[in-house]
């Protein structure tokens, strides 16, 4: 386990980083608004796996390899961004239709949602920069690496999951408000625009 003092400092530090609006939180809000919190959990699953991969890789040195060969990272960013833009355009083209919060929309599969979350997490440059800069100081060289890393990653995933739930729930509330009357078309356009924005953010950042 990490040193207790380091752990006490890490928890609030990562909480404030996680709750800050970013690519993954914007994606959670967008999906919460368009398909509901329950279905957005599939995206969160992919995102959490991606965050875990980034965190572990940053500590064991894969990040250094990606920095040495930035072309790999750039390709991941562009592919992930293009995929999110594609989803956003499809939302714009869906006129007057909105999925029930309790049903599975046919146009977005579980695998698609998981992929959105995963690629957004692993292709987020700020996520890599944060893990590379923040995690190492909280690792003690006098203790075994595996237990420390496991504890820190568990804290990261729990905090990230809680933050995404907050954003997705806010999106659901906005969805319920916008879906009154004839606002379904605007709901689709807002959700699609946000998805396109996240895709451009991911590809160009």
PyMOL commands that set and color helices and strands:
alter all, ss='L'
color gray80, all
select helices_A, chain A and resi 4-19+23-35+37-60+62-68+70-93+110-122+125-134+136-138+145-178+184-204
alter helices_A, ss='H'
color red, helices_A
deselect
rebuild
show_as cartoon
